[in-house]
C-alpha cells in the first residue's frame, strides 16, 4: 500500500475534497468548501493546509473567511437546505472561545436535521505546556475542554487525540453526515498540536469516495397497513414536513394528493411542498397555522405525517388533532420520528419511495365529495383572510402583515425568503404565498435569533453552487439583527448579493406580545433608556440606535423607508430596485408592533405563573387552564 507523508490537517483537507454524495443520478461534492476564522489553535494546522492547497491546487478545497464562528455554521445550514442535505460546508474555529462560539450553530443544525461539519480546535493532546491559553481547567477531569460541550448538540462527536485516529474518525463522520436518518452537526475536535503532526497517509484514504443517500422503501406490512388506514378514513389529512423536500418528493406528493384529494398542512420546514394556490394546500398547520389547516386537522380521523418531527408548533402543543378516534400513520426515514405519538403505524422509509408506493396502490381511491367541498371552502375562506391581511392599509406606520405583502408582491416566484425568529415566522407561515419548493426557508426547529443574515448568505452560496441566480430575501426584526449582523461584511467581501428587509420594532415584538398573553405586561421587551431615578426599564424614551447607519457602515446599499401613508408602495419599489442591483441591499422599514397578523386558531403551550399579585397574570392563568383542557396525549 502506497502512502504520503502529510500532516493531520493536510490529510483531512485532501480527504474532504474527495468526498462525493450520490443521490440517484445526482452527484456532487459533499464538502465543497471550508468556512473559517483562524486563531492560534488552527492557524498552523488547518490554516497552513488550506494555504498550501490554495497555492498548489486552488480548486481542491476553497476557503471562505467569516466574521463570526456561530455564523459560519448558519451558512453551512443554509447551504445544506438548498442542496436538500446532499452537501454542506465544513467550519474551522480556534481553541476556546472560537470553538465555544460555534455551539449555538451546532445545536441549530442538529435540531433541524441539517448537516454541518464542525472542526473546532482543541488544547494540546500532549498537555506538554498545560494550562495553555484559552484552556479550561477542571480539577476532577483535566481532559474536559470546551469541545466536550459539543457532545449534546452534535449527532456525531469525536476527538483526534493521535494522528492515526484520523482515518476511522473521518470515515465515521462522513457516514453520519450523509445519513438522512442521523444527520445534523458532525463534530471532529482537533487538538492544536495534533493538527500539525505528520503521519503516513495511505493513498486509499485520499481517493474519491462516494456516499450514497439511503432511500429505503417501506416494509410490506407497514405499507399495507397504511393503505388500509387511508382506505378506511373519511377525513384524512397529510402533515408534510421538511423530509418531503429533502427526499425530493414534492412532485410525488402533488401527484398523490391530486389523485386522492387528501389535503395537506405544512410544518415550517415543509413550506414549499406545494404551491400556495394548489387546491389541496391548506397552508401551515399548528400554532402558527391557518384556520383552514387547523380546522381540517382538528376533525381528521387519519393523520398522515410525512417527514415531520411533530414539534409543538406543528401540533399546536397537542391541541390541533381533536378527533378522539384519530389514527396516525407516520412516514419518516428516522424511526425516532416515525414512532412519535405512540403510533402503531410507523412507516420507516423514504418519503418519495413511500408516496410513490401509496399512489400506485390507491389509484382508485378518492376522498368523498362532502369532504372535498369542506376542504375547498376552508381554503377559500383563508385565502380571503390573507388577501385582506396583505393589503396596504395606508396607515402612517405599517403593520408586519402589509410589510410582508409589499415584499411578496415585489418578489419573483422562485425567490427564497429566509427567516428564523420573532413574530415573523408565525406571520410568514400564515401569509407568505410560497411558489417554489425551495422558496421558503424559515429555521424554526431551534428558532435562533441572528440566524437570518448568515443563513441567507449560506442559502445564496448554495444557490450559486447550483448555478441558480434567484434572489434571496432575508426578513429580520431589529432584535435578531442586533444579535448577529456581522456577516454583512462577508457578503460585501465575497461579492454575494442578498436582500435584507430589516423591520424596526423598537424591541422584541414577538416576546412582547407573548409577555402580554401570559400576563407579564410586555415587561423588559422594548428598547428604552433606563429611568435611573425609578430604576425602571419601562419608562425611559426609545433608544436612538440607527440600524440603517450600522448596515451602511458595512458597505451594503441601504434604503430607508420612512413612515407614511405610501410607505408600502415605496417598500415595494425598493425591493424591486434591490432585485435589479448586482450587490447586497438592506431595506430599513419601521413597523407598528401592535398590529398583528390574522389568527389561525392555533395555540402554543407557554406556562403561566400559577400564583401572582398581578391581575393580568391571574387572568392569563385562568385562560391558560382552560386552553390546556384541549391537550391530548396523541397516542394514536
C-alpha positions as CSV (number, residue, x, y, z in Angstrom):
1,X,0.0,0.0,0.0
2,X,1.5,3.3,-1.1
3,X,1.3,6.3,1.2
4,X,2.2,10.0,1.5
5,X,3.7,11.9,4.4
6,X,1.2,14.6,5.4
7,X,0.1,16.5,8.5
8,X,-3.2,15.6,10.0
9,X,-4.7,18.8,8.7
10,X,-3.3,18.3,5.2
11,X,-4.7,14.8,5.1
12,X,-8.1,15.9,6.4
13,X,-8.4,18.7,3.8
14,X,-7.5,16.4,1.0
15,X,-9.8,13.7,2.3
16,X,-12.8,16.1,2.5
17,X,-12.1,17.4,-1.0
18,X,-12.6,13.9,-2.4
19,X,-15.9,13.0,-0.7
20,X,-18.9,12.8,-3.0
21,X,-22.6,12.5,-2.4
22,X,-24.7,10.4,-4.8
23,X,-28.5,10.5,-4.8
24,X,-29.8,8.6,-7.7
25,X,-28.4,10.2,-10.8
26,X,-27.3,13.3,-8.9
27,X,-23.6,13.5,-7.8
28,X,-21.9,16.4,-6.1
29,X,-19.1,17.2,-3.7
30,X,-20.2,16.6,-0.1
31,X,-17.9,19.3,1.3
32,X,-17.3,21.9,-1.4
33,X,-15.6,24.4,0.9
34,X,-14.4,25.3,4.3
35,X,-15.5,28.4,6.3
36,X,-13.1,29.6,8.9
37,X,-11.7,32.1,11.3
38,X,-8.1,31.5,12.3
39,X,-6.6,31.8,15.7
40,X,-3.6,30.2,17.4
41,X,-5.4,26.9,17.7
42,X,-5.8,26.3,13.9
43,X,-3.6,28.8,12.0
44,X,-0.6,26.4,12.0
45,X,-2.7,23.3,11.3
46,X,-5.8,23.7,9.1
47,X,-4.7,27.3,8.2
48,X,-1.4,26.0,6.8
49,X,-3.0,23.1,5.0
50,X,-5.6,25.3,3.3
51,X,-3.0,27.9,2.3
52,X,-0.8,25.1,0.9
53,X,-3.5,23.7,-1.3
54,X,-4.7,27.2,-2.1
55,X,-1.3,27.7,-3.8
56,X,-0.8,24.3,-5.4
57,X,-4.4,23.2,-6.1
58,X,-6.8,26.2,-5.5
59,X,-9.8,24.2,-6.7
60,X,-9.2,21.4,-4.3
61,X,-10.8,23.0,-1.2
62,X,-11.8,26.7,-1.3
63,X,-11.6,28.6,1.9
64,X,-14.1,31.3,2.8
65,X,-13.4,33.8,5.6
66,X,-16.2,34.5,8.1
67,X,-16.7,37.2,10.8
68,X,-18.4,35.1,13.5
69,X,-18.0,31.5,14.3
70,X,-21.7,30.9,15.0
71,X,-22.5,32.5,11.7
72,X,-20.2,30.0,9.9
73,X,-22.4,27.1,11.0
74,X,-25.5,29.1,10.0
75,X,-24.1,29.5,6.5
76,X,-23.4,25.8,6.3
77,X,-27.0,25.0,7.3
78,X,-28.5,27.4,4.8
79,X,-26.3,25.9,2.1
80,X,-27.4,22.4,3.1
81,X,-31.1,23.3,2.9
82,X,-30.8,24.4,-0.7
83,X,-28.9,21.2,-1.5
84,X,-31.5,19.1,0.2
85,X,-28.9,17.8,2.7
86,X,-26.7,16.4,0.0
87,X,-23.9,18.9,0.5
88,X,-22.7,21.3,3.2
89,X,-19.7,23.3,4.4
90,X,-17.1,22.5,6.9
91,X,-16.3,25.2,9.5
92,X,-13.0,25.6,11.4
93,X,-12.5,27.7,14.6
94,X,-9.7,28.2,17.0
95,X,-9.5,26.8,20.5
96,X,-11.5,28.1,23.5
97,X,-13.9,31.0,22.7
98,X,-13.7,30.4,18.9
99,X,-14.9,26.8,19.4
100,X,-17.5,27.8,22.0
101,X,-19.0,30.3,19.7
102,X,-20.0,27.5,17.3
103,X,-22.1,25.7,19.9
104,X,-25.4,27.5,19.0
105,X,-24.9,26.8,15.3
106,X,-24.3,23.1,16.1
107,X,-27.5,22.9,18.1
108,X,-29.4,24.6,15.3
109,X,-28.0,22.1,12.7
110,X,-28.9,19.1,14.8
111,X,-32.4,20.4,15.8
112,X,-33.1,21.0,12.1
113,X,-31.7,17.6,10.9
114,X,-29.4,19.5,8.6
115,X,-25.8,18.6,8.0
116,X,-22.8,20.7,9.1
117,X,-19.2,19.6,9.6
118,X,-17.6,21.4,12.5
119,X,-13.8,21.3,13.1
120,X,-13.3,23.1,16.4
121,X,-9.7,23.3,17.7
122,X,-8.7,21.8,21.0
123,X,-5.9,22.3,23.5
124,X,-2.7,20.2,23.3
125,X,-3.3,16.5,23.3
126,X,0.2,16.0,24.8
127,X,-0.5,18.5,27.6
128,X,3.1,19.4,27.4
129,X,2.5,23.1,28.3
130,X,-0.7,22.9,30.4
131,X,-2.5,25.1,31.1
132,X,-2.4,26.8,27.7
133,X,-4.1,30.0,26.6
134,X,-7.9,29.6,26.5
135,X,-7.9,26.2,28.2
136,X,-10.4,25.2,30.8
137,X,-9.1,23.6,34.0
138,X,-11.2,21.1,35.9
139,X,-9.5,19.5,38.9
140,X,-11.8,16.5,38.7
141,X,-11.3,16.0,35.0
142,X,-8.2,17.6,33.4
143,X,-9.1,16.3,30.0
144,X,-12.5,18.0,29.8
145,X,-12.4,21.0,27.5
146,X,-14.7,23.4,25.7
147,X,-15.1,21.0,22.8
148,X,-16.8,18.5,25.1
149,X,-19.8,20.9,25.1
150,X,-20.4,19.8,21.5
151,X,-21.4,16.3,22.6
152,X,-25.0,17.0,23.4
153,X,-25.5,19.3,20.4
154,X,-23.9,17.0,17.8
155,X,-25.1,13.9,16.0
156,X,-21.5,12.7,16.0
157,X,-18.6,13.8,18.1
158,X,-15.0,12.5,18.3
159,X,-11.6,13.9,19.1
160,X,-8.4,13.1,17.1
161,X,-6.0,12.6,20.0
162,X,-3.5,10.7,17.9
163,X,-2.8,11.2,14.2
164,X,-3.6,7.6,13.4
165,X,-7.2,8.1,14.7
166,X,-7.9,10.4,11.8
167,X,-8.8,7.7,9.3
168,X,-11.6,6.0,11.3
169,X,-12.9,9.2,12.7
170,X,-13.2,10.9,9.3
171,X,-15.0,8.0,7.8
172,X,-17.4,7.7,10.7
173,X,-18.1,11.4,10.5
174,X,-19.0,11.2,6.8
175,X,-21.3,8.3,7.4
176,X,-23.4,10.3,9.8
177,X,-23.2,13.5,7.8
178,X,-24.7,11.8,4.7
179,X,-27.2,9.6,6.5
180,X,-30.8,11.1,6.2
181,X,-31.8,9.4,9.5
182,X,-28.9,10.6,11.5
183,X,-27.6,13.8,10.0
184,X,-27.0,17.1,11.9
185,X,-24.0,18.7,13.4
186,X,-21.0,16.4,13.0
187,X,-18.0,17.5,15.1
188,X,-14.4,16.5,14.9
189,X,-12.3,18.1,17.7
190,X,-8.8,18.8,16.6
191,X,-6.1,19.4,19.2
192,X,-3.8,22.2,18.0
193,X,-0.6,20.0,18.3
194,X,-2.2,17.0,16.5
195,X,-3.3,19.2,13.6
196,X,0.4,19.9,12.8
197,X,1.7,16.3,13.4
198,X,2.8,14.3,10.4
199,X,1.9,10.7,9.6
200,X,2.0,8.3,6.6
201,X,-1.4,8.6,4.9
202,X,-2.5,5.7,2.7
203,X,-3.3,6.8,-0.8
204,X,-6.6,4.8,-0.5
205,X,-7.8,7.3,2.2
206,X,-7.3,10.2,-0.2
207,X,-9.0,8.7,-3.2
208,X,-12.5,9.8,-4.3
209,X,-15.2,8.2,-2.2
210,X,-19.0,8.1,-2.9
211,X,-21.6,8.2,-0.1
212,X,-25.0,7.1,-1.5
213,X,-28.1,8.6,0.1
214,X,-30.2,5.8,1.5
215,X,-33.8,5.8,0.1
216,X,-35.3,2.8,1.8
217,X,-38.7,1.6,0.6
218,X,-41.4,0.8,3.2
219,X,-41.7,-2.7,4.5
220,X,-44.7,-4.6,3.1
221,X,-46.6,-4.9,6.4
222,X,-46.3,-1.2,7.1
223,X,-47.3,-0.2,3.5
224,X,-50.3,-2.4,3.6
225,X,-51.4,-1.1,7.0
226,X,-51.0,2.5,5.7
227,X,-53.1,1.7,2.6
228,X,-55.8,0.1,4.7
229,X,-55.9,3.1,7.0
230,X,-56.2,5.5,4.1
231,X,-59.0,3.5,2.5
232,X,-60.9,3.4,5.8
233,X,-60.6,7.1,6.6
234,X,-63.3,9.6,6.0
235,X,-61.4,12.8,6.8
236,X,-57.6,12.1,6.2
237,X,-55.0,14.9,6.3
238,X,-51.3,14.9,5.4
239,X,-48.9,16.8,7.6
240,X,-45.9,17.5,5.4
241,X,-42.5,18.3,6.9
242,X,-39.0,19.1,5.6
243,X,-38.4,15.4,4.9
244,X,-40.6,15.7,1.8
245,X,-38.3,18.3,0.4
246,X,-35.1,16.5,1.4
247,X,-36.3,13.4,-0.3
248,X,-37.2,15.4,-3.4
249,X,-40.7,14.1,-3.0
250,X,-42.7,17.3,-3.8
251,X,-43.7,16.1,-7.3
252,X,-44.8,12.7,-5.9
253,X,-46.8,14.4,-3.2
254,X,-48.5,16.6,-5.7
255,X,-49.5,13.7,-7.9
256,X,-50.7,11.7,-4.9
257,X,-52.9,14.4,-3.4
258,X,-54.3,15.3,-6.9
259,X,-55.2,11.7,-7.3
260,X,-56.7,11.1,-3.9
261,X,-57.9,14.6,-2.9
262,X,-56.3,14.4,0.5
263,X,-55.5,17.8,1.9
264,X,-52.1,18.9,3.1
265,X,-51.0,21.1,6.1
266,X,-47.3,22.0,6.3
267,X,-44.8,22.5,9.1
268,X,-42.4,25.4,8.8
269,X,-39.7,23.1,7.3
270,X,-42.3,21.7,4.9
271,X,-43.2,25.1,3.4
272,X,-43.0,24.8,-0.4
273,X,-44.0,21.1,-0.8
274,X,-47.0,22.5,-2.8
275,X,-47.6,25.9,-4.3
276,X,-49.7,28.1,-2.1
277,X,-52.7,28.0,-4.5
278,X,-52.8,24.3,-5.0
279,X,-56.3,23.1,-4.2
280,X,-55.0,20.6,-1.6
281,X,-52.6,23.0,0.1
282,X,-54.3,24.3,3.3
283,X,-51.1,26.1,4.4
284,X,-49.3,26.0,7.7
285,X,-50.7,23.8,10.4
286,X,-50.5,24.2,14.2
287,X,-49.7,27.1,16.5
288,X,-48.8,29.4,13.6
289,X,-51.0,27.7,11.1
290,X,-54.1,28.7,9.1
291,X,-57.7,28.2,10.1
292,X,-58.1,26.0,7.0
293,X,-55.4,23.6,8.0
294,X,-56.2,23.6,11.7
295,X,-59.9,23.1,11.3
296,X,-59.5,20.2,8.9
297,X,-56.7,18.7,11.1
298,X,-58.9,19.1,14.1
299,X,-61.6,16.8,12.7
300,X,-59.2,14.4,10.9
301,X,-59.7,10.7,11.6
302,X,-56.4,9.9,10.0
303,X,-53.2,12.0,10.3
304,X,-50.5,11.0,7.7
305,X,-47.3,12.6,8.8
306,X,-44.6,12.6,6.1
307,X,-41.1,13.8,7.0
308,X,-42.2,15.7,10.1
309,X,-40.8,15.9,13.6
310,X,-44.2,16.8,15.0
311,X,-42.8,19.8,17.0
312,X,-45.1,21.5,19.5
313,X,-45.7,24.2,16.9
314,X,-46.9,21.7,14.3
315,X,-49.2,20.0,16.8
316,X,-50.3,23.3,18.5
317,X,-48.9,21.8,21.7
318,X,-51.0,18.7,21.0
319,X,-54.3,20.5,20.7
320,X,-54.8,20.6,17.0
321,X,-55.8,17.0,16.4
322,X,-59.1,16.8,18.3
323,X,-60.8,13.8,16.8
324,X,-60.8,11.2,19.7
325,X,-60.5,8.4,17.2
326,X,-57.7,9.9,15.1
327,X,-55.1,7.4,13.9
328,X,-51.5,8.4,13.0
329,X,-49.5,7.0,10.1
330,X,-46.0,8.4,10.4
331,X,-43.7,8.2,7.3
332,X,-40.2,9.0,8.2
333,X,-36.7,7.7,7.4
334,X,-35.8,8.1,11.1
335,X,-37.5,5.6,13.4
336,X,-37.2,8.1,16.2
337,X,-39.7,10.4,14.4
338,X,-41.8,7.6,12.9
339,X,-42.8,6.3,16.3
340,X,-43.9,9.6,17.8
341,X,-47.3,9.9,19.4
342,X,-47.3,6.2,20.1
343,X,-48.4,5.4,16.6
344,X,-49.0,1.8,15.8
345,X,-48.5,2.5,12.1
346,X,-44.9,3.7,11.7
347,X,-43.6,3.6,8.1
348,X,-39.8,3.8,8.4
349,X,-38.9,4.7,4.9
350,X,-38.0,7.4,2.4
351,X,-40.8,9.9,1.8
352,X,-40.7,9.7,-2.0
353,X,-40.5,6.0,-2.2
354,X,-43.4,5.6,0.2
355,X,-45.6,8.2,-1.5
356,X,-45.0,6.5,-4.9
357,X,-46.0,3.1,-3.5
358,X,-49.1,4.6,-1.9
359,X,-50.1,6.3,-5.1
360,X,-49.8,3.1,-7.1
361,X,-51.9,1.2,-4.5
362,X,-54.6,3.8,-4.2
363,X,-55.2,4.6,-7.9
364,X,-58.9,4.0,-7.4
365,X,-59.3,5.9,-4.2
366,X,-60.5,9.4,-3.6
367,X,-62.0,11.4,-0.7
368,X,-65.7,11.9,-0.5
369,X,-67.4,14.8,-2.2
370,X,-68.6,16.4,1.1
371,X,-65.1,16.3,2.4
372,X,-63.7,17.7,-0.8
373,X,-66.2,20.5,-0.6
374,X,-65.2,21.2,3.0
375,X,-61.6,21.4,2.0
376,X,-62.3,23.9,-0.8
377,X,-64.5,26.1,1.5
378,X,-61.9,26.3,4.2
379,X,-59.1,27.1,1.7
380,X,-61.2,29.8,0.0
381,X,-62.1,31.4,3.4
382,X,-58.5,31.5,4.5
383,X,-57.3,32.9,1.1
384,X,-59.7,35.8,1.6
385,X,-58.3,36.4,5.0
386,X,-54.8,36.5,3.6
387,X,-55.8,38.9,0.8
388,X,-57.1,41.3,3.4
389,X,-54.0,41.0,5.7
390,X,-51.5,41.6,2.9
391,X,-53.4,44.7,1.5
392,X,-51.8,48.1,2.3
393,X,-53.8,49.9,4.9
394,X,-52.5,53.4,4.3
395,X,-51.6,53.7,8.0
396,X,-48.7,56.1,8.9
397,X,-46.9,53.2,10.5
398,X,-47.4,49.9,8.7
399,X,-48.1,46.5,10.4
400,X,-46.0,43.5,9.7
401,X,-48.6,41.7,7.6
402,X,-48.7,44.5,5.0
403,X,-44.9,44.7,5.0
404,X,-44.9,41.0,4.1
405,X,-47.5,41.8,1.4
406,X,-45.3,44.5,-0.1
407,X,-42.2,42.3,-0.1
408,X,-44.1,39.4,-1.6
409,X,-45.7,41.5,-4.3
410,X,-42.2,42.7,-5.5
411,X,-40.6,39.3,-5.3
412,X,-40.3,36.7,-8.1
413,X,-42.0,33.3,-7.8
414,X,-38.7,31.5,-7.3
415,X,-37.1,33.9,-4.8
416,X,-36.2,32.4,-1.4
417,X,-37.5,34.1,1.8
418,X,-35.3,33.4,4.8
419,X,-36.3,33.9,8.5
420,X,-35.9,32.3,11.9
421,X,-37.1,34.0,15.0
422,X,-39.5,36.5,16.5
423,X,-43.0,37.2,15.2
424,X,-42.1,36.9,11.5
425,X,-42.0,33.1,11.4
426,X,-45.7,33.0,12.5
427,X,-46.8,35.6,10.1
428,X,-44.8,34.1,7.2
429,X,-46.2,30.6,7.9
430,X,-49.7,32.0,7.6
431,X,-49.2,34.7,5.0
432,X,-46.2,34.1,2.6
433,X,-47.5,32.5,-0.6
434,X,-44.8,30.0,-1.5
435,X,-44.4,29.4,-5.2
436,X,-41.4,27.2,-5.4
437,X,-40.3,24.1,-3.4
438,X,-37.1,25.8,-2.2
439,X,-38.7,29.3,-1.9
440,X,-39.3,29.2,1.8
441,X,-36.6,28.7,4.5
442,X,-37.8,29.5,8.0
443,X,-35.4,27.9,10.5
444,X,-38.0,27.1,13.2
445,X,-36.5,24.0,14.9
446,X,-34.1,26.0,17.1
447,X,-35.5,29.3,16.0
448,X,-32.2,31.1,16.5
449,X,-32.2,34.9,16.7
450,X,-29.3,36.0,14.5
451,X,-29.6,33.2,12.0
452,X,-31.3,35.2,9.3
453,X,-28.4,37.1,7.6
454,X,-25.8,34.4,8.0
455,X,-28.3,31.7,7.0
456,X,-29.4,33.8,4.0
457,X,-25.8,34.1,2.9
458,X,-25.5,30.3,3.1
459,X,-28.7,29.9,1.0
460,X,-27.3,32.2,-1.6
461,X,-24.0,30.3,-1.7
462,X,-25.9,27.1,-2.1
463,X,-27.9,28.5,-5.0
464,X,-24.8,29.8,-6.7
465,X,-23.2,26.4,-6.4
466,X,-26.2,25.0,-8.3
467,X,-26.0,27.7,-11.0
468,X,-29.3,29.2,-9.7
469,X,-29.5,33.0,-9.9
470,X,-32.7,33.6,-8.0
471,X,-32.7,36.2,-5.3
472,X,-32.6,35.6,-1.5
473,X,-34.8,37.9,0.6
474,X,-33.9,37.9,4.3
475,X,-36.6,39.3,6.5
476,X,-35.3,40.2,10.0
477,X,-36.6,42.1,13.0
478,X,-34.4,44.5,14.9
479,X,-34.0,42.1,17.8
480,X,-32.5,39.4,15.6
481,X,-30.4,41.9,13.6
482,X,-28.7,43.1,16.8
483,X,-27.9,39.5,17.7
484,X,-25.8,38.8,14.6
485,X,-25.3,41.1,11.6
486,X,-21.6,40.9,11.0
487,X,-21.9,38.6,8.0
488,X,-23.0,41.6,6.0
489,X,-19.3,42.3,5.9
490,X,-18.8,38.8,4.5
491,X,-21.4,39.4,1.8
492,X,-19.6,42.5,0.7
493,X,-16.2,40.8,0.8
494,X,-17.3,37.8,-1.2
495,X,-19.5,39.8,-3.6
496,X,-22.5,37.8,-2.7
497,X,-25.9,39.5,-3.2
498,X,-28.7,39.2,-0.7
499,X,-31.6,41.4,0.0
500,X,-32.3,42.2,3.7
501,X,-35.6,43.7,4.8
502,X,-34.9,45.0,8.3
503,X,-38.1,45.7,10.3
504,X,-37.7,48.1,13.1
505,X,-40.0,47.3,16.0
506,X,-38.1,49.2,18.8
507,X,-37.8,46.0,20.8
508,X,-38.6,42.3,21.0
509,X,-42.0,42.4,19.3
510,X,-42.8,38.7,19.4
511,X,-41.9,38.2,23.1
512,X,-43.6,41.5,23.9
513,X,-46.8,40.0,22.6
514,X,-46.3,36.7,24.3
515,X,-45.5,38.5,27.5
516,X,-48.8,40.2,27.3
517,X,-50.7,36.9,26.8
518,X,-49.1,35.4,29.9
519,X,-49.8,38.4,32.0
520,X,-46.3,39.9,32.2
521,X,-47.3,43.2,30.6
522,X,-44.5,43.3,28.0
523,X,-42.0,43.9,30.7
524,X,-38.4,44.3,29.5
525,X,-39.3,43.8,25.8
526,X,-38.9,47.4,24.4
527,X,-35.6,49.2,23.7
528,X,-35.7,52.1,26.1
529,X,-33.4,54.1,28.3
530,X,-33.4,53.1,31.9
531,X,-35.1,55.6,34.2
532,X,-32.3,55.7,36.7
533,X,-34.4,57.7,39.3
534,X,-37.0,55.0,39.4
535,X,-34.7,52.1,38.4
536,X,-37.3,51.3,35.7
537,X,-36.6,49.9,32.3
538,X,-40.1,50.7,31.1
539,X,-40.4,54.5,31.5
540,X,-37.4,55.8,29.6
541,X,-37.6,57.0,26.0
542,X,-36.7,54.9,23.0
543,X,-33.1,54.4,22.1
544,X,-31.7,56.4,19.2
545,X,-29.7,53.5,17.7
546,X,-29.5,53.9,13.9
547,X,-29.5,50.4,12.4
548,X,-29.6,51.7,8.9
549,X,-26.4,53.6,9.5
550,X,-24.9,50.4,11.0
551,X,-25.7,48.4,7.9
552,X,-24.4,51.2,5.7
553,X,-21.0,51.1,7.5
554,X,-20.5,47.5,6.2
555,X,-20.6,48.8,2.6
556,X,-24.0,47.5,1.6
557,X,-26.6,49.6,-0.2
558,X,-29.2,50.9,2.3
559,X,-32.7,52.2,1.5
560,X,-34.7,53.8,4.4
561,X,-38.5,53.6,4.1
562,X,-39.7,56.5,6.2
563,X,-43.2,56.1,7.8
564,X,-46.1,57.5,5.7
565,X,-49.3,56.5,4.0
566,X,-47.4,55.5,0.9
567,X,-44.6,53.6,2.7
568,X,-45.7,50.2,1.4
569,X,-45.6,51.4,-2.2
570,X,-42.1,52.7,-1.6
571,X,-41.1,49.5,0.1
572,X,-42.2,47.5,-3.0
573,X,-40.3,49.8,-5.2
574,X,-37.2,49.4,-3.0
575,X,-37.4,45.6,-3.2
576,X,-37.8,45.7,-7.0
577,X,-34.8,48.0,-7.3
578,X,-32.8,45.7,-5.0
579,X,-33.6,42.8,-7.2
580,X,-32.1,44.7,-10.2
581,X,-28.9,45.6,-8.3
582,X,-25.8,43.4,-8.5
583,X,-24.9,43.9,-4.9
584,X,-26.4,43.4,-1.5
585,X,-29.1,45.8,-0.3
586,X,-30.6,46.4,3.1
587,X,-34.0,48.0,3.3
588,X,-34.9,49.5,6.6
589,X,-38.6,49.9,7.4
590,X,-40.4,50.9,10.6
591,X,-43.4,49.0,11.8
592,X,-46.2,49.1,14.3
593,X,-45.5,46.0,16.6
594,X,-49.1,46.2,17.9
595,X,-50.7,45.4,14.6
596,X,-50.8,41.6,14.3
597,X,-51.4,39.0,11.6
598,X,-54.7,37.1,11.4
599,X,-55.4,34.4,14.0
600,X,-55.2,30.9,12.6
601,X,-56.8,29.2,15.6
602,X,-53.6,27.6,16.9
603,X,-52.3,27.6,20.5
604,X,-48.9,27.3,22.0
605,X,-48.3,26.0,25.5
606,X,-46.3,28.5,27.4
607,X,-46.8,28.0,31.2
608,X,-48.3,30.9,33.2
609,X,-47.4,31.6,36.8
610,X,-49.9,29.8,39.0
611,X,-49.8,32.4,41.8
612,X,-49.4,36.1,41.2
613,X,-50.2,39.5,42.6
614,X,-50.7,40.9,39.1
615,X,-54.4,40.8,37.9
616,X,-53.2,40.3,34.3
617,X,-51.3,37.2,35.3
618,X,-54.2,35.9,37.2
619,X,-56.5,36.3,34.2
620,X,-53.9,34.7,31.9
621,X,-53.6,31.7,34.2
622,X,-57.4,31.3,34.1
623,X,-57.3,31.3,30.3
624,X,-54.3,29.0,30.2
625,X,-56.0,26.5,32.4
626,X,-59.0,26.3,30.0
627,X,-56.8,26.0,27.0
628,X,-54.8,23.1,28.5
629,X,-58.0,21.1,28.7
630,X,-57.8,20.8,24.9
631,X,-54.4,18.9,25.0
632,X,-54.4,15.3,24.1
633,X,-51.7,12.7,24.7
634,X,-51.9,11.8,20.9
635,X,-51.5,8.1,21.5
636,X,-52.7,7.2,18.0
